[in-house]
């Protein structure tokens, strides 16, 4: 097995990354399109291929986004209950 084959073995497609993140492939695509998750650097044709560190970064960004949304939701709930 040559170096290129070994490198390609460790790349993940969108489906694998979405599964790793616990979201649908469509949600992953929406987050990429909105800029909430940085796109992977490697791509072949129209397919995105992710390294494990890129997938980990996407996980971190998705967590931040989720936390931000939760905080906003709590604030809105508190404001609505105060009115």
CNS distance restraints for C-alpha pairs under 8 A (distance, minus, plus):
assign (resid   1 and name CA) (resid   5 and name CA) 6.15 0.50 0.50
assign (resid   1 and name CA) (resid   6 and name CA) 6.81 0.50 0.50
assign (resid   2 and name CA) (resid   6 and name CA) 6.45 0.50 0.50
assign (resid   3 and name CA) (resid   7 and name CA) 6.14 0.50 0.50
assign (resid   4 and name CA) (resid   8 and name CA) 6.12 0.50 0.50
assign (resid   5 and name CA) (resid   9 and name CA) 6.18 0.50 0.50
assign (resid   6 and name CA) (resid  10 and name CA) 6.92 0.50 0.50
assign (resid   7 and name CA) (resid  11 and name CA) 6.99 0.50 0.50
assign (resid  10 and name CA) (resid  51 and name CA) 6.71 0.50 0.50
assign (resid  10 and name CA) (resid  52 and name CA) 7.48 0.50 0.50
assign (resid  11 and name CA) (resid  49 and name CA) 5.76 0.50 0.50
assign (resid  11 and name CA) (resid  50 and name CA) 5.30 0.50 0.50
assign (resid  11 and name CA) (resid  51 and name CA) 5.03 0.50 0.50
assign (resid  11 and name CA) (resid  52 and name CA) 7.15 0.50 0.50
assign (resid  12 and name CA) (resid  16 and name CA) 5.80 0.50 0.50
assign (resid  12 and name CA) (resid  17 and name CA) 6.38 0.50 0.50
assign (resid  12 and name CA) (resid  49 and name CA) 5.44 0.50 0.50
assign (resid  12 and name CA) (resid  50 and name CA) 4.84 0.50 0.50
assign (resid  12 and name CA) (resid  51 and name CA) 6.30 0.50 0.50
assign (resid  12 and name CA) (resid  52 and name CA) 7.40 0.50 0.50
assign (resid  13 and name CA) (resid  17 and name CA) 6.35 0.50 0.50
assign (resid  13 and name CA) (resid  47 and name CA) 7.54 0.50 0.50
assign (resid  13 and name CA) (resid  48 and name CA) 6.19 0.50 0.50
assign (resid  13 and name CA) (resid  49 and name CA) 4.99 0.50 0.50
assign (resid  13 and name CA) (resid  50 and name CA) 6.19 0.50 0.50
assign (resid  14 and name CA) (resid  18 and name CA) 5.93 0.50 0.50
assign (resid  14 and name CA) (resid  25 and name CA) 6.33 0.50 0.50
assign (resid  14 and name CA) (resid  28 and name CA) 7.55 0.50 0.50
assign (resid  14 and name CA) (resid  48 and name CA) 6.56 0.50 0.50
assign (resid  14 and name CA) (resid  49 and name CA) 7.12 0.50 0.50
assign (resid  14 and name CA) (resid  50 and name CA) 7.63 0.50 0.50
assign (resid  15 and name CA) (resid  19 and name CA) 6.16 0.50 0.50
assign (resid  15 and name CA) (resid  24 and name CA) 7.84 0.50 0.50
assign (resid  15 and name CA) (resid  25 and name CA) 5.62 0.50 0.50
assign (resid  16 and name CA) (resid  20 and name CA) 6.13 0.50 0.50
assign (resid  17 and name CA) (resid  21 and name CA) 6.15 0.50 0.50
assign (resid  17 and name CA) (resid  50 and name CA) 7.58 0.50 0.50
assign (resid  17 and name CA) (resid  55 and name CA) 6.15 0.50 0.50
assign (resid  18 and name CA) (resid  22 and name CA) 6.03 0.50 0.50
assign (resid  18 and name CA) (resid  23 and name CA) 5.17 0.50 0.50
assign (resid  18 and name CA) (resid  24 and name CA) 5.61 0.50 0.50
assign (resid  18 and name CA) (resid  25 and name CA) 5.23 0.50 0.50
assign (resid  18 and name CA) (resid  27 and name CA) 7.92 0.50 0.50
assign (resid  18 and name CA) (resid  28 and name CA) 5.98 0.50 0.50
assign (resid  19 and name CA) (resid  23 and name CA) 6.12 0.50 0.50
assign (resid  19 and name CA) (resid  24 and name CA) 6.98 0.50 0.50
assign (resid  19 and name CA) (resid  25 and name CA) 7.78 0.50 0.50
assign (resid  21 and name CA) (resid  59 and name CA) 5.89 0.50 0.50
assign (resid  23 and name CA) (resid  27 and name CA) 6.15 0.50 0.50
assign (resid  23 and name CA) (resid  28 and name CA) 6.75 0.50 0.50
assign (resid  24 and name CA) (resid  28 and name CA) 6.39 0.50 0.50
assign (resid  25 and name CA) (resid  29 and name CA) 6.22 0.50 0.50
assign (resid  26 and name CA) (resid  30 and name CA) 6.16 0.50 0.50
assign (resid  27 and name CA) (resid  31 and name CA) 6.13 0.50 0.50
assign (resid  28 and name CA) (resid  32 and name CA) 6.19 0.50 0.50
assign (resid  29 and name CA) (resid  33 and name CA) 6.12 0.50 0.50
assign (resid  30 and name CA) (resid  34 and name CA) 6.12 0.50 0.50
assign (resid  31 and name CA) (resid  35 and name CA) 6.19 0.50 0.50
assign (resid  31 and name CA) (resid  36 and name CA) 5.21 0.50 0.50
assign (resid  31 and name CA) (resid  37 and name CA) 5.66 0.50 0.50
assign (resid  32 and name CA) (resid  36 and name CA) 6.10 0.50 0.50
assign (resid  32 and name CA) (resid  37 and name CA) 5.05 0.50 0.50
assign (resid  32 and name CA) (resid  38 and name CA) 6.39 0.50 0.50
assign (resid  32 and name CA) (resid  39 and name CA) 6.11 0.50 0.50
assign (resid  36 and name CA) (resid  61 and name CA) 6.91 0.50 0.50
assign (resid  36 and name CA) (resid  62 and name CA) 7.35 0.50 0.50
assign (resid  36 and name CA) (resid  65 and name CA) 7.45 0.50 0.50
assign (resid  37 and name CA) (resid  58 and name CA) 5.38 0.50 0.50
assign (resid  37 and name CA) (resid  61 and name CA) 5.94 0.50 0.50
assign (resid  37 and name CA) (resid  62 and name CA) 6.82 0.50 0.50
assign (resid  38 and name CA) (resid  57 and name CA) 7.89 0.50 0.50
assign (resid  38 and name CA) (resid  58 and name CA) 6.59 0.50 0.50
assign (resid  40 and name CA) (resid  48 and name CA) 6.71 0.50 0.50
assign (resid  40 and name CA) (resid  49 and name CA) 6.67 0.50 0.50
assign (resid  40 and name CA) (resid  50 and name CA) 5.44 0.50 0.50
assign (resid  40 and name CA) (resid  51 and name CA) 7.55 0.50 0.50
assign (resid  40 and name CA) (resid  54 and name CA) 6.01 0.50 0.50
assign (resid  40 and name CA) (resid  55 and name CA) 7.99 0.50 0.50
assign (resid  41 and name CA) (resid  49 and name CA) 7.93 0.50 0.50
assign (resid  41 and name CA) (resid  50 and name CA) 7.51 0.50 0.50
assign (resid  42 and name CA) (resid  48 and name CA) 6.53 0.50 0.50
assign (resid  42 and name CA) (resid  49 and name CA) 5.56 0.50 0.50
assign (resid  42 and name CA) (resid  50 and name CA) 6.64 0.50 0.50
assign (resid  43 and name CA) (resid  47 and name CA) 5.75 0.50 0.50
assign (resid  43 and name CA) (resid  48 and name CA) 4.59 0.50 0.50
assign (resid  43 and name CA) (resid  49 and name CA) 5.39 0.50 0.50
assign (resid  44 and name CA) (resid  48 and name CA) 6.59 0.50 0.50
assign (resid  44 and name CA) (resid  49 and name CA) 7.26 0.50 0.50
assign (resid  50 and name CA) (resid  54 and name CA) 5.88 0.50 0.50
assign (resid  50 and name CA) (resid  55 and name CA) 6.17 0.50 0.50
assign (resid  51 and name CA) (resid  55 and name CA) 6.33 0.50 0.50
assign (resid  52 and name CA) (resid  56 and name CA) 6.11 0.50 0.50
assign (resid  53 and name CA) (resid  57 and name CA) 6.15 0.50 0.50
assign (resid  54 and name CA) (resid  58 and name CA) 6.26 0.50 0.50
assign (resid  55 and name CA) (resid  59 and name CA) 6.24 0.50 0.50
assign (resid  56 and name CA) (resid  60 and name CA) 6.33 0.50 0.50
assign (resid  57 and name CA) (resid  61 and name CA) 6.23 0.50 0.50
assign (resid  58 and name CA) (resid  62 and name CA) 6.07 0.50 0.50
assign (resid  59 and name CA) (resid  63 and name CA) 6.18 0.50 0.50
assign (resid  60 and name CA) (resid  64 and name CA) 6.33 0.50 0.50
assign (resid  61 and name CA) (resid  65 and name CA) 6.21 0.50 0.50
assign (resid  62 and name CA) (resid  66 and name CA) 6.06 0.50 0.50
assign (resid  63 and name CA) (resid  67 and name CA) 6.13 0.50 0.50
assign (resid  64 and name CA) (resid  68 and name CA) 6.15 0.50 0.50
assign (resid  65 and name CA) (resid  69 and name CA) 6.16 0.50 0.50
assign (resid  66 and name CA) (resid  70 and name CA) 6.16 0.50 0.50
assign (resid  67 and name CA) (resid  71 and name CA) 6.22 0.50 0.50
assign (resid  68 and name CA) (resid  72 and name CA) 6.24 0.50 0.50
assign (resid  69 and name CA) (resid  73 and name CA) 6.06 0.50 0.50
assign (resid  70 and name CA) (resid  74 and name CA) 6.16 0.50 0.50
assign (resid  71 and name CA) (resid  75 and name CA) 6.15 0.50 0.50
assign (resid  72 and name CA) (resid  76 and name CA) 6.10 0.50 0.50
assign (resid  73 and name CA) (resid  77 and name CA) 6.12 0.50 0.50
assign (resid  74 and name CA) (resid  78 and name CA) 6.13 0.50 0.50
assign (resid  75 and name CA) (resid  79 and name CA) 6.11 0.50 0.50
assign (resid  76 and name CA) (resid  80 and name CA) 6.05 0.50 0.50
assign (resid  77 and name CA) (resid  81 and name CA) 6.07 0.50 0.50
assign (resid  78 and name CA) (resid  82 and name CA) 6.12 0.50 0.50
assign (resid  79 and name CA) (resid  83 and name CA) 6.43 0.50 0.50
